[in-house]
Amino acid sequence: MSDNNTKVAPKQKVKPKLEKPKLYKVILFNDDYTPREFVILVLKAVFRLSEDTGYRLMLTAHRFGSCVIVVCTKDVAETKAKEATDLAKQAGFPLMFATEPEE
């Protein structure tokens, strides 16, 4: 015969701890060749910014040399920066966007 002295413990549900993805900044660098209107156009088209916000960010980059446009996940930041830089290259302007980790 068998002994039923075996204890069965209920399974505990373990919730995995998810870390928030690291955020990256998309940075606009000022140059002396790209027209202001084109910079605003790129900011509106790629980053979906309003005319007023685009103007303020463009002016900030113009005055200080660079400006953070948006902070988002790495994949989105790299895609947006590449799309904006490529758009400028197609138009023949040296406008440059870069990404870097947020501190």
C-alpha positions as CSV (number, residue, x, y, z in Angstrom):
1,M,0.0,0.0,0.0
2,S,1.1,3.6,-0.5
3,D,1.6,6.3,2.1
4,N,-0.1,9.6,1.4
5,N,2.3,11.7,3.5
6,T,3.4,13.7,0.5
7,K,2.7,17.4,0.9
8,V,1.9,19.4,-2.2
9,A,2.6,23.1,-2.0
10,P,0.7,25.4,-4.2
11,K,2.6,27.0,-7.1
12,Q,3.5,30.6,-6.5
13,K,3.0,33.0,-9.3
14,V,6.2,35.0,-10.0
15,K,5.8,38.3,-11.7
16,P,8.9,39.1,-13.7
17,K,10.3,42.5,-13.0
18,L,10.4,44.5,-16.2
19,E,12.9,47.3,-16.5
20,K,11.9,50.4,-18.4
21,P,13.8,50.8,-21.6
22,K,16.7,53.2,-21.6
23,L,15.9,56.5,-23.2
24,Y,17.9,58.3,-25.8
25,K,18.0,62.0,-26.9
26,V,17.7,63.1,-30.5
27,I,19.9,66.2,-30.8
28,L,19.8,68.8,-33.6
29,F,23.2,70.4,-34.4
30,N,23.3,73.9,-35.9
31,D,25.0,74.6,-39.2
32,D,25.5,77.8,-41.1
33,Y,24.2,76.5,-44.4
34,T,20.7,75.0,-43.9
35,P,17.9,77.6,-44.1
36,R,15.8,78.0,-41.0
37,E,12.6,77.3,-42.9
38,F,13.9,73.9,-44.0
39,V,14.9,73.0,-40.4
40,I,11.4,73.8,-39.3
41,L,10.0,71.8,-42.2
42,V,12.1,68.7,-41.2
43,L,11.1,69.1,-37.5
44,K,7.4,69.2,-38.5
45,A,7.6,66.3,-40.9
46,V,9.7,63.9,-39.0
47,F,9.0,64.7,-35.4
48,R,5.4,65.9,-35.8
49,L,6.1,69.2,-34.1
50,S,4.0,72.3,-34.5
51,E,5.3,75.3,-36.4
52,D,5.8,77.3,-33.2
53,T,7.6,74.4,-31.4
54,G,9.8,73.8,-34.4
55,Y,10.7,77.4,-34.6
56,R,11.7,77.6,-30.9
57,L,13.8,74.4,-31.1
58,M,15.5,75.6,-34.3
59,L,16.3,79.0,-32.7
60,T,17.6,77.2,-29.6
61,A,20.0,75.1,-31.7
62,H,21.0,78.2,-33.7
63,R,21.9,80.1,-30.5
64,F,23.5,77.4,-28.5
65,G,24.9,75.1,-31.2
66,S,22.7,72.1,-30.4
67,C,19.3,71.3,-29.0
68,V,17.5,68.2,-27.7
69,I,14.5,67.6,-29.9
70,V,12.9,64.6,-28.3
71,V,13.7,61.9,-25.8
72,C,12.5,58.3,-26.6
73,T,13.6,54.7,-26.8
74,K,16.8,53.8,-28.7
75,D,15.1,52.4,-31.8
76,V,12.7,55.3,-32.2
77,A,15.5,57.9,-31.6
78,E,17.9,56.3,-34.1
79,T,15.1,55.9,-36.7
80,K,14.0,59.6,-36.4
81,A,17.5,60.9,-36.4
82,K,18.4,58.9,-39.5
83,E,15.2,59.9,-41.3
84,A,15.7,63.6,-40.6
85,T,19.4,63.5,-41.6
86,D,18.5,61.6,-44.8
87,L,15.8,64.1,-45.7
88,A,18.3,66.9,-45.4
89,K,20.9,65.1,-47.5
90,Q,18.3,64.5,-50.2
91,A,17.7,68.3,-50.3
92,G,21.4,69.0,-50.4
93,F,21.8,70.4,-46.8
94,P,24.3,69.4,-44.2
95,L,21.7,69.4,-41.4
96,M,22.7,66.8,-38.8
97,F,20.9,64.9,-36.1
98,A,22.5,62.5,-33.6
99,T,21.4,60.3,-30.7
100,E,22.9,59.8,-27.3
101,P,21.8,58.1,-24.1
102,E,19.9,60.2,-21.6
103,E,21.7,60.5,-18.3
